[in-house]
Amino acid sequence: NNIPLNPSLNSTYSMLASFIPEMAQLFTDDCFHIGGDEVITGCWEDNAEVNSWMQQNGFNGDAALQYFEDQVAPIVQGANKNPVVWEDLFDNGIYLPSNYIVEVWSDQSTLQALVEAGFRSLTAYGYYLNDQEPVPGDTVGEWVDTWQIMYGVDPLEGTSFTSSQKELVLGGEAAMWGEQVDSTNYDSRVWPRACAISERLWSPENVVDIDDATNRLIEHRCRIARRGVGAGPIAPDYCSL
C-alpha cells in the first residue's frame, strides 16, 4: 500500500489533471489533501524505467519527489482548493508553496517548526483512532478507552506560539487508517471516539473533565446509533434503538 505513482510518465499527470478536479467537485471542502507521507522512493530506484529517468535528470529520490510535487501543485490550485500535505515533505526538505497547509502527525515540536516557517498547519498528533497508544507512554486497558487519552490532548500544548502564530494552527483531525478496517467494522472503530476529539477541538481549553465528557459521549453515541450509525458503546449503557 506504499507504492507511489510513476513520476516519469506524462500520463501520470494527465490522469491527476482529470482525477483531482473531479474529486474537487464531489467534495466541496475548500481543502484537498494530497498526502506525501511515507513515500517509498526506493520503489522508483528499483524500477528500471524510473531509475533511468532519474539518472538522466540527475535526480535522487527526494529530487524525484520534488519534481512530482511541482507537477501536482498547479493541478490542485487550478481546482480552487487549498493543498494539504503531511509533514514528511517538510521534514525531508521538499519545497512547498507558502499557501500549503501542512498536517502534523509526529509531535508538537514539528508543529512549532512549521508555524515558525510560516505555514498554516493542522495537527493529527494524539488523534489516531487506530492507535492503541495515541500519545507515546499513555495507555489504557481497553482500546475503546483511548478516546480519554485523545480528549486530554491540547493541540497547542508544548508550543510557544505568539498570538499571531496561533492563528496559523487551523485545527486538528481525527485519523483512522484503513489497514484493519472495512465496511464491517468502520463505524464502531470511529464512532463515538471521533466525537470526543471533536468536542475537545471545538471547546474552550478548560473543558477537560473526563467524567462529564463520558456522560455526554454515552448520550451522543445512542443519538447517532438511532440514526443508523454503527457506533459502539464506550461503557455499559442502555440505548433503545
N, C-alpha and C positions, 0 to 999 in steps of 0.2 A: 504493500500500500504506500510505499515511499518512492515509487518510480516517477521521476519528473518528466515533463514534456520535452520533446526534442527541440532544442533551441536553434538548431542549424537549419531547420526547414521553414521556408516561407509559408508553407501550408499550415504550420502550427499557428502562426499569427493571423492567417486568413480565417482559420477556424475560430480563434478567440475574438476576432473582429466581428464575427457573426454571433457567437455564443454570448458574449458579455452584454451587448445591447439587448439581446432577447431576454436574458435574466433580469436586466435592469428594468425592463418594462413589467415583468411579473412581480418583482419585489420593489415596492415603492419607497423604501427607506432611502435616505439621501447618501448612505454609505454602501460601499461594496468591498467585501473582504476578499483579497486575492492571495492570502496565505503567505508563503515564504518561510515557514518554519521547517526545520529539519530536512532541507533539500539535500538529497544524497547525490552530490556532484560526481562521486565515484562511478555512478552508472554511466555518465557521459564519457568518462575516461576509459571505461571498459567497452564502450561501443565503438567499433572501428570507424564507422561513418562520422559520428560526432567527434571522436578523438582527432580524426584527420582535419575536420573543420576547425577545431580548437587550435591545432598546431599551425594551420595556415594563417590564422588570425592572431597567433601569439597569446592565446587565452589559457589560463589555468581555470580551475573550477569556479573560483569566485568571479573571475572576469567574464566567464560564460554566463554566470548567473546575473551579473550586472547587465550584460547585453540583453538577456531575456527581459529583465525588469524594465529596461529602457524602451523595449518594444511594446510592453503591456501598458505602461503608464498612460500614453496618449489614448489608448483604446478605452480605458476606464474613464478617463476625464472627458473623452468625447461622448460618453454615455451620461454625462452630467452627474457623476457620482463622486463622492469623496473616497479615494482609495484608502483601504485599511490593510495593513500588513502586520505580521508578527515581528517581535523584537529581534529575531535571529538575523534578519537582514541588516539591521542597525549594528548588532553585535559583531557581525562579520565584515563591517566596513563598507557595505554596499551603499552607494549614494542613493538617497531618497529625496524627491522633491519636497520642499518645505510645507506643502499643503497636505502631505500624507498624514494619516492617523496611524500611530504605531501602538500595537497592543502588547502588553507585558504579561508573561506567564511565570517568570522565574523568581523575581524578588523585587522588593521596594527600591533597592539601590539602582536597578535598571530603570525603574520609573523616574527616579530622581535624575538620572543621566539624560534620559530622553527629553524631559521637560527643560532641563538646563540647556539642551541643544536646540530648544525652540519648537519641538514637535508637540502637537496635540496627541494625547495618549488615552488609552483605555487600559484597565487592568483586569486580568483574569486570575491574578495570583491569589491563592486561597479559595478559589471558586470553581475548582474542578470537581464536578459531580461524580466522576468515575474514580476518583482517587480516595483510597482508604485513609490517607494521611494528607489532606489538602494543604495543611501547614506543617512543614517538617518539624517533627518532635511532638506534635499534638495528636493524640489518638483517642478513640472511643471504642467501647466494646462492640457495638453494632454498627454496621456500615450506614444504616439509615440515620443514625445519630450524628453523622458527620455534618449535618446541617447546623448543629450547635457550634462546631468549630468555625464554619463559614460565616455564621451570624456574628461571631466575635471578631471578624476581620475588619479592621478600619482601613479603607483603601489608601489613606494618607499616613498611616502610622509608620514611623521610621523615616519620614521625609522631612525636609526643612525648606519647604516652598515659601516664597513670598506670596502675598495676596494675589498679585497678577499671575504668578506661575500656577497657582491653584486653578485658575480659570482654564488652563491648558489640559487639566485632567477632566475628561468629558464624562467619565463614569466607569462602570465595571460591567463584566459579562460573566454569566454562569456558562461553563463549558461542559458539554457531555460528549466525550469522544466515543466513537462507534465501534471499537473493536469487539465489545462484548454486549452490544445491544442491537436489537432489531425490532420489528413491529410487535413482537410478542411481549417485550418487557420494557420498551422505551418509556411509556407513560409512568410506570411505577418507579423507574430509576430516576426520573427527572422531577416528578411532582409528588409531594409538595415541596421537596427540598429547595428547588429553584425559587419558590415563593419566599423562603427565608432570606435568600440573598437579595431578592428584590426589595423586601422590606428594609433590610439593612442599608441598602444603597439609597433608597428614597426617603429615609427617615433622618431626623436630626442625629448628630453623632452621639448624643447621650441616651439614645434608645437602644439599650443593650441587655435588658433583663430577659434571661432565657425562659424563666417560668411564665412570664407574661406572653412571650412570643410563642411558647408551646401551646397555650390556650387558643391563641388566635390561629395558629397553624392547624390545629386539630379541627377547628370550626371551618377553616377555609378548605382544608382537604375534603371534607364532606361536601362543601358547597360545589367544588369543581367536579367531584365524583358524581354528583347528581346531574351534572351537565354532560356526562358521558366520558370524562377524562379518567383514565385508569390509574388515578392517584392512590398510592398505598398509604396505609396508616403509619404514623410515627410513634404511636403509643396505643395501648388498649383503649378503645372508644366504641361508641355506638353511632352508626351512621345509617339511617333508613334510606335506602335507595329506591 
